[in-house]
Amino acid sequence: MMGIIINKAACISCFMLGLLLGAALSVVSIGNNVDTLYYENQELELQLESVSKELEEVKSTLSKSKDVIITKIAPEIILKTDNYTDQEAERIKLALNKEIVNHYQNLIGTPLKTLDPKLLPGIVNGRIMNVEQKQFKVFVKTMVLSETMYIEVEVKENLLPPSL
């Protein structure tokens, strides 16, 4: 009877010892991962700080120059149809936004005084764009030229078959 109690006590103590050793090894392993992630985070913070300083320098040199340069294109899409759910409409607007930005992408970095404002709306006005297996006709309503080129477009679904 005494041998069974000693065997149980030995088994329980071995189990407890294994549990403690496993916990200690887990803490060491997780600690190494935390240290690695900490150093990677520090490196990324230094890179972010460096890029932020560089961006500030570029902005200050751009602001010192007298020319206004287009740095961003901000389209606003007005979808003229009620046939879509909110999610579908947002997906279509996002895809059209991307298409419009692609059409005006070459203007980024261009001084504003070198552009002809009469020609710019015509780049996408009346154009048919294929998005989500549907065709949409784009009509430019408003265009504002500054550092951020703002373009407001009205989009209607083109129900006619594509012309050959």
Backbone as CSV, one residue per row, in Angstrom:
resi,resn,N_x,N_y,N_z,CA_x,CA_y,CA_z,C_x,C_y,C_z
1,MET,0.824,-1.182,0.000,0.000,0.000,0.000,0.875,1.255,0.000
2,MET,1.912,1.203,0.749,2.827,2.339,0.842,3.533,2.564,-0.495
3,GLY,3.801,1.481,-1.244,4.459,1.575,-2.552,3.565,2.263,-3.570
4,ILE,2.254,2.035,-3.473,1.323,2.661,-4.412,1.263,4.166,-4.159
5,ILE,1.259,4.569,-2.902,1.208,5.992,-2.568,2.480,6.690,-3.037
6,ILE,3.633,6.032,-2.855,4.903,6.609,-3.288,4.928,6.716,-4.816
7,ASN,4.422,5.671,-5.497,4.367,5.701,-6.968,3.473,6.838,-7.457
8,LYS,2.304,7.023,-6.786,1.419,8.113,-7.176,2.079,9.457,-6.917
9,ALA,2.735,9.586,-5.771,3.416,10.845,-5.436,4.532,11.116,-6.441
10,ALA,5.256,10.078,-6.856,6.339,10.236,-7.828,5.768,10.640,-9.185
11,CYS,4.644,10.030,-9.579,4.014,10.374,-10.855,3.512,11.815,-10.840
12,ILE,2.881,12.184,-9.745,2.357,13.549,-9.637,3.511,14.553,-9.635
13,SER,4.588,14.254,-8.907,5.724,15.179,-8.866,6.406,15.265,-10.233
14,CYS,6.498,14.141,-10.971,7.070,14.166,-12.318,6.186,14.984,-13.258
15,PHE,4.884,14.823,-13.109,3.953,15.596,-13.931,4.111,17.093,-13.644
16,MET,4.168,17.447,-12.353,4.313,18.850,-11.962,5.644,19.416,-12.452
17,LEU,6.710,18.604,-12.353,8.027,19.038,-12.822,7.998,19.259,-14.341
18,GLY,7.373,18.342,-15.071,7.244,18.492,-16.519,6.426,19.721,-16.883
19,LEU,5.345,19.959,-16.135,4.512,21.134,-16.360,5.310,22.413,-16.148
20,LEU,6.089,22.465,-15.067,6.899,23.653,-14.788,7.984,23.846,-15.838
21,LEU,8.637,22.756,-16.253,9.673,22.872,-17.287,9.062,23.312,-18.621
22,GLY,7.923,22.767,-18.961,7.248,23.173,-20.197,6.861,24.638,-20.175
23,ALA,6.346,25.098,-19.035,5.977,26.503,-18.908,7.211,27.397,-19.031
24,ALA,8.306,26.986,-18.410,9.543,27.776,-18.476,10.065,27.842,-19.913
25,LEU,10.048,26.717,-20.614,10.515,26.710,-22.003,9.603,27.552,-22.905
26,SER,8.305,27.519,-22.638,7.371,28.341,-23.416,7.644,29.827,-23.205
27,VAL,7.906,30.212,-21.959,8.196,31.609,-21.654,9.471,32.047,-22.359
28,VAL,10.492,31.196,-22.372,11.744,31.535,-23.048,11.516,31.676,-24.550
29,SER,10.766,30.753,-25.129,10.497,30.791,-26.566,9.693,32.033,-26.952
30,ILE,8.654,32.331,-26.194,7.829,33.511,-26.470,8.640,34.780,-26.229
31,GLY,9.496,34.760,-25.223,10.353,35.913,-24.937,11.267,36.228,-26.114
32,ASN,11.824,35.201,-26.750,12.673,35.429,-27.927,11.865,36.061,-29.056
33,ASN,10.650,35.566,-29.268,9.797,36.146,-30.313,9.442,37.595,-30.002
34,VAL,9.152,37.892,-28.745,8.829,39.258,-28.343,10.038,40.162,-28.565
35,ASP,11.233,39.695,-28.222,12.439,40.494,-28.442,12.650,40.775,-29.925
36,THR,12.475,39.765,-30.755,12.642,39.933,-32.194,11.639,40.946,-32.736
37,LEU,10.383,40.811,-32.328,9.355,41.750,-32.782,9.624,43.164,-32.270
38,TYR,10.147,43.288,-31.061,10.469,44.598,-30.497,11.535,45.287,-31.343
39,TYR,12.601,44.558,-31.696,13.668,45.154,-32.500,13.194,45.486,-33.917
40,GLU,12.352,44.637,-34.492,11.793,44.943,-35.807,10.918,46.192,-35.736
41,ASN,10.146,46.329,-34.667,9.302,47.505,-34.463,10.170,48.766,-34.339
42,GLN,11.270,48.672,-33.624,12.170,49.815,-33.483,12.757,50.221,-34.835
43,GLU,13.141,49.231,-35.652,13.684,49.516,-36.980,12.629,50.207,-37.851
44,LEU,11.397,49.707,-37.798,10.330,50.308,-38.588,10.017,51.729,-38.128
45,GLU,10.089,51.975,-36.834,9.868,53.323,-36.330,10.951,54.272,-36.832
46,LEU,12.211,53.799,-36.879,13.301,54.623,-37.398,13.096,54.909,-38.883
47,GLN,12.671,53.902,-39.635,12.412,54.107,-41.059,11.271,55.104,-41.260
48,LEU,10.212,54.966,-40.463,9.079,55.887,-40.559,9.515,57.313,-40.233
49,GLU,10.318,57.477,-39.209,10.803,58.801,-38.834,11.654,59.397,-39.960
50,SER,12.496,58.579,-40.571,13.340,59.033,-41.671,12.506,59.454,-42.872
51,VAL,11.527,58.637,-43.231,10.669,58.953,-44.371,9.818,60.186,-44.066
52,SER,9.364,60.333,-42.841,8.571,61.509,-42.467,9.404,62.785,-42.601
53,LYS,10.661,62.737,-42.169,11.534,63.906,-42.308,11.770,64.226,-43.777
54,GLU,11.980,63.192,-44.576,12.193,63.386,-46.011,10.959,64.002,-46.661
55,LEU,9.778,63.525,-46.269,8.529,64.071,-46.798,8.377,65.538,-46.427
56,GLU,8.700,65.880,-45.198,8.615,67.275,-44.764,9.562,68.156,-45.572
57,GLU,10.765,67.654,-45.867,11.715,68.425,-46.666,11.181,68.635,-48.078
58,VAL,10.611,67.591,-48.664,10.059,67.707,-50.012,8.904,68.699,-50.017
59,LYS,8.035,68.609,-49.013,6.911,69.539,-48.936,7.396,70.981,-48.783
60,SER,8.429,71.172,-47.985,8.921,72.541,-47.781,9.557,73.080,-49.058
61,THR,10.277,72.256,-49.811,10.854,72.732,-51.069,9.755,72.998,-52.101
62,LEU,8.702,72.171,-52.088,7.587,72.417,-53.005,6.852,73.692,-52.645
63,SER,6.689,73.951,-51.360,5.971,75.159,-50.956,6.792,76.414,-51.239
64,LYS,8.129,76.292,-51.268,8.976,77.439,-51.585,8.902,77.802,-53.065
65,SER,8.674,76.784,-53.887,8.563,77.092,-55.307,7.224,77.775,-55.558
66,LYS,7.190,78.650,-56.550,5.987,79.431,-56.796,4.969,78.677,-57.630
67,ASP,5.377,77.590,-58.256,4.465,76.824,-59.089,3.640,75.865,-58.231
68,VAL,2.354,75.803,-58.529,1.491,74.827,-57.885,1.578,73.556,-58.713
69,ILE,1.863,72.461,-58.053,2.041,71.180,-58.732,0.948,70.233,-58.285
70,ILE,0.366,69.521,-59.232,-0.683,68.552,-58.902,-0.028,67.369,-58.196
71,THR,-0.508,67.071,-56.993,0.065,65.978,-56.211,-0.923,64.851,-55.947
72,LYS,-2.206,65.118,-56.176,-3.214,64.113,-55.838,-4.432,64.296,-56.720
73,ILE,-5.088,63.186,-57.031,-6.324,63.219,-57.801,-7.427,62.662,-56.917
74,ALA,-8.484,63.449,-56.741,-9.571,63.059,-55.842,-10.899,63.067,-56.580
75,PRO,-11.267,61.935,-57.197,-12.573,61.897,-57.867,-13.711,61.643,-56.878
76,GLU,-14.859,62.219,-57.207,-16.078,61.925,-56.447,-17.089,61.382,-57.446
77,ILE,-17.611,60.202,-57.164,-18.502,59.505,-58.084,-19.937,59.652,-57.597
78,ILE,-20.817,60.068,-58.501,-22.249,60.108,-58.223,-22.883,59.056,-59.122
79,LEU,-23.340,57.965,-58.539,-23.910,56.851,-59.289,-25.407,57.070,-59.433
80,LYS,-25.872,57.266,-60.655,-27.283,57.563,-60.922,-28.055,56.297,-61.269
81,THR,-28.230,55.429,-60.304,-29.072,54.255,-60.492,-29.423,53.691,-59.122
82,ASP,-30.598,53.138,-59.000,-31.040,52.565,-57.733,-31.110,51.044,-57.804
83,ASN,-30.509,50.458,-58.819,-30.601,49.012,-59.027,-29.605,48.215,-58.200
84,TYR,-28.787,48.866,-57.406,-27.717,48.180,-56.704,-27.882,48.300,-55.197
85,THR,-27.386,47.284,-54.496,-27.326,47.372,-53.043,-26.210,48.342,-52.679
86,ASP,-26.156,48.717,-51.422,-25.122,49.650,-50.969,-23.721,49.088,-51.219
87,GLN,-23.540,47.788,-50.953,-22.231,47.168,-51.144,-21.848,47.147,-52.623
88,GLU,-22.792,46.814,-53.499,-22.504,46.801,-54.934,-22.169,48.209,-55.424
89,ALA,-22.929,49.184,-54.964,-22.686,50.564,-55.376,-21.306,51.026,-54.927
90,GLU,-20.920,50.691,-53.704,-19.595,51.072,-53.208,-18.494,50.383,-54.003
91,ARG,-18.697,49.118,-54.346,-17.712,48.384,-55.146,-17.568,49.016,-56.531
92,ILE,-18.687,49.380,-57.137,-18.666,50.018,-58.455,-17.986,51.388,-58.368
93,LYS,-18.331,52.163,-57.347,-17.708,53.482,-57.178,-16.200,53.365,-56.989
94,LEU,-15.775,52.372,-56.209,-14.348,52.179,-55.980,-13.622,51.827,-57.275
95,ALA,-14.210,50.941,-58.076,-13.595,50.559,-59.346,-13.565,51.734,-60.320
96,LEU,-14.648,52.515,-60.380,-14.670,53.690,-61.249,-13.679,54.746,-60.778
97,ASN,-13.568,54.898,-59.479,-12.590,55.818,-58.897,-11.190,55.456,-59.389
98,LYS,-10.880,54.172,-59.332,-9.561,53.696,-59.767,-9.349,53.964,-61.258
99,GLU,-10.373,53.739,-62.067,-10.279,53.981,-63.513,-10.039,55.461,-63.803
100,ILE,-10.762,56.338,-63.130,-10.618,57.774,-63.360,-9.236,58.248,-62.938
101,VAL,-8.759,57.768,-61.790,-7.413,58.135,-61.342,-6.380,57.667,-62.356
102,ASN,-6.565,56.475,-62.932,-5.628,55.983,-63.946,-5.606,56.883,-65.173
103,HIS,-6.757,57.436,-65.558,-6.802,58.312,-66.725,-6.055,59.629,-66.487
104,TYR,-6.045,60.121,-65.265,-5.389,61.387,-64.946,-4.036,61.205,-64.256
105,GLN,-3.550,59.985,-64.137,-2.321,59.689,-63.405,-1.115,60.466,-63.945
106,ASN,-1.054,60.683,-65.247,0.100,61.369,-65.843,0.194,62.833,-65.422
107,LEU,-0.868,63.392,-64.877,-0.851,64.797,-64.472,-0.164,65.024,-63.128
108,ILE,0.029,63.961,-62.352,0.672,64.112,-61.040,2.122,64.549,-61.255
109,GLY,2.496,65.621,-60.580,3.838,66.177,-60.719,3.921,67.253,-61.782
110,THR,2.817,67.543,-62.451,2.793,68.556,-63.505,2.457,69.919,-62.895
111,PRO,3.221,70.960,-63.252,2.865,72.303,-62.778,1.515,72.726,-63.338
112,LEU,0.733,73.368,-62.512,-0.628,73.738,-62.877,-0.667,74.750,-64.020
113,LYS,0.324,75.632,-64.086,0.294,76.674,-65.110,0.558,76.126,-66.513
114,THR,1.049,74.879,-66.618,1.310,74.311,-67.941,0.104,73.570,-68.503
115,LEU,-0.959,73.433,-67.729,-2.128,72.671,-68.166,-3.172,73.572,-68.806
116,ASP,-3.912,73.006,-69.756,-5.034,73.706,-70.370,-6.312,73.204,-69.693
117,PRO,-6.946,74.027,-68.858,-8.105,73.550,-68.098,-9.318,73.217,-68.960
118,LYS,-9.357,73.713,-70.191,-10.494,73.409,-71.064,-10.437,71.978,-71.578
119,LEU,-9.233,71.428,-71.694,-9.087,70.088,-72.249,-9.221,68.974,-71.213
120,LEU,-8.933,69.246,-69.962,-8.878,68.207,-68.933,-10.202,67.477,-68.703
121,PRO,-11.354,68.142,-68.631,-12.587,67.377,-68.417,-12.871,66.394,-69.545
122,GLY,-12.440,66.719,-70.754,-12.712,65.866,-71.902,-12.008,64.524,-71.877
123,ILE,-11.049,64.356,-70.985,-10.338,63.080,-70.914,-11.285,61.946,-70.549
124,VAL,-12.220,62.201,-69.639,-13.155,61.142,-69.239,-14.612,61.467,-69.550
125,ASN,-14.910,62.709,-69.925,-16.294,63.084,-70.174,-16.859,62.317,-71.372
126,GLY,-17.991,61.646,-71.166,-18.635,60.876,-72.216,-18.019,59.505,-72.452
127,ARG,-17.007,59.168,-71.703,-16.321,57.888,-71.873,-17.142,56.761,-71.263
128,ILE,-17.098,55.591,-71.904,-17.761,54.402,-71.376,-16.697,53.539,-70.718
129,MET,-16.919,53.219,-69.450,-15.962,52.409,-68.686,-16.607,51.084,-68.319
130,ASN,-15.849,50.017,-68.482,-16.313,48.669,-68.133,-15.891,48.349,-66.707
131,VAL,-16.882,48.128,-65.858,-16.638,47.811,-64.452,-17.656,46.776,-64.019
132,GLU,-17.193,45.742,-63.328,-18.089,44.708,-62.781,-18.968,44.085,-63.878
133,GLN,-18.420,43.834,-65.029,-19.123,43.261,-66.186,-20.299,44.136,-66.640
134,LYS,-20.213,45.415,-66.371,-21.237,46.363,-66.797,-20.529,47.562,-67.414
135,GLN,-21.274,48.310,-68.213,-20.732,49.504,-68.821,-21.368,50.734,-68.182
136,PHE,-20.523,51.718,-67.904,-20.993,52.953,-67.299,-20.484,54.128,-68.117
137,LYS,-21.370,55.083,-68.335,-20.995,56.292,-69.056,-20.716,57.384,-68.034
138,VAL,-19.602,58.083,-68.220,-19.118,59.070,-67.260,-19.353,60.479,-67.810
139,PHE,-19.913,61.346,-66.965,-20.135,62.741,-67.317,-19.474,63.617,-66.257
140,VAL,-18.553,64.481,-66.666,-17.855,65.367,-65.732,-18.782,66.519,-65.376
141,LYS,-19.002,66.719,-64.090,-19.848,67.807,-63.611,-19.012,68.982,-63.112
142,THR,-17.982,68.690,-62.329,-17.148,69.738,-61.754,-15.700,69.281,-61.759
143,MET,-14.785,70.209,-62.053,-13.359,69.921,-61.959,-12.683,71.136,-61.353
144,VAL,-11.935,70.913,-60.277,-11.209,71.981,-59.607,-9.736,71.624,-59.658
145,LEU,-8.929,72.537,-60.185,-7.494,72.300,-60.315,-6.744,73.051,-59.236
146,SER,-6.015,72.307,-58.426,-5.134,72.855,-57.402,-4.120,71.754,-57.114
147,GLU,-3.482,71.786,-55.952,-2.568,70.690,-55.621,-3.300,69.358,-55.674
148,THR,-4.526,69.354,-55.210,-5.375,68.174,-55.323,-6.389,68.455,-56.423
149,MET,-6.324,67.640,-57.474,-7.263,67.817,-58.580,-8.566,67.121,-58.201
150,TYR,-9.590,67.905,-57.967,-10.904,67.380,-57.594,-11.747,67.275,-58.847
151,ILE,-12.340,66.111,-59.052,-13.210,65.920,-60.214,-14.474,65.211,-59.750
152,GLU,-15.612,65.842,-60.001,-16.907,65.253,-59.658,-17.533,64.738,-60.945
153,VAL,-17.877,63.460,-60.953,-18.463,62.862,-62.151,-19.785,62.200,-61.807
154,GLU,-20.705,62.259,-62.758,-21.969,61.554,-62.642,-21.859,60.331,-63.543
155,VAL,-22.272,59.187,-63.036,-22.116,57.937,-63.769,-23.487,57.301,-63.947
156,LYS,-23.780,56.940,-65.193,-25.030,56.249,-65.499,-24.696,54.941,-66.157
157,GLU,-25.485,53.910,-65.855,-25.264,52.623,-66.485,-25.657,52.713,-67.958
158,ASN,-24.777,52.212,-68.813,-25.025,52.223,-70.252,-25.760,50.935,-70.606
159,LEU,-27.016,51.053,-70.940,-27.837,49.873,-71.233,-27.790,49.465,-72.696
160,LEU,-27.175,50.285,-73.547,-27.071,49.961,-74.963,-25.937,48.966,-75.182
161,PRO,-26.057,48.102,-76.185,-24.951,47.175,-76.463,-23.743,47.954,-76.968
162,PRO,-22.533,47.451,-76.716,-21.346,48.171,-77.149,-21.284,48.246,-78.667
163,SER,-20.865,49.401,-79.178,-20.756,49.567,-80.624,-19.457,48.945,-81.105
164,LEU,-19.488,48.384,-82.282,-18.301,47.742,-82.827,-17.505,48.693,-83.600
